[in-house]
């Protein structure tokens, strides 16, 4: 006899309690910790929301209080720990942390705004000493209420909105401009850009760099094709198949991230166009140098990104002060391997 499988309902979060009561997260924390400076009517409303949502504050109340005791741990939120780019960042941060006897708790964002907030809440609940975050939510203003003021935050790969903190990211505009300029320099005038969702900061920045290169070469933006909302390699493959089946198909492609590059390569090879349609990918891909032709890329430096973010976080922890936040922009590297050096055919026109 097969036992019945009973799925547990999703755990109610402090954020949901705050929204239900119409207050901030800090107010909920003050109520469950019996702190002063909360109006009686507000406290009653919070308690009513706790009861209505069946939240269990007693299990978390001690964790919501922040002390000066270090836990020798940091929280790390990445796009996806399965992605080689994120995995390399993760390892670089661990390499810095391990020499300080600090554990790194990592979680995947999967470009889900709700997952971003839930992960940060989980890190705070575990009282990590600091946070290194990749973000996707429209605004990170929620951190003002959710993160204790003494907990340093460093953003990696993407810049936040609505929250001031140090940021470490690649030169996305310059890198995309470099990729497009490279193709334009080989005579291409019908270019396509494949990017992730425009809600993602890096996708917008790379589009900006691509358009800047077109403008520099006097190519009207309307002559280029920009395909957005490509979140995985299958979507990218389908997009390239469609593009190359159309009249006046592009003679060159800039792919906006590594998974999109893999999808584009699959499509080019299926169609037999891998030797006559040029391709430059943003971010390196595994075995790119072993393909025929090799895949030309604008390579990021994920190890350097991770190291710099970790160094900055530990510097803030050591200083105990919060100086004016500053961005760190890490250069990128053009690696020509063959696919980006294919010239347009004689029938390509201008």
ABEGO torsion letter per residue (X at the ends): XBBBBBBBBBBBBAAAAAAAAGBBAAAAAAAAAGBBGBBAAAAAAAAAAAAAAGBBAAAAAAAABBBABBAGBBBBBBABAABAAAAAAAAAAAAAAAAAGBBBBBBBAGGBAAAAAAAAAAAAAAGBABBBBBBABABAAAAAAABBAABBBBBBGBBBBGBBBBBBBBBAAAAAAAAAAAAAAAGBABBBBBBBBAABAAAAAAAAAAAAAAAAAGBBAAABBBBBGBABAAAAAAAAAAAAABBGBBABBBBABAAAAAAAAAAAAAAGAAAABBBBBBEBBBGAAABOBBBBBBBBBAAAAAAAAAAAAAAAAAAGBBBBBBBBBBBBBBBBAGAAABBBBAAAEX
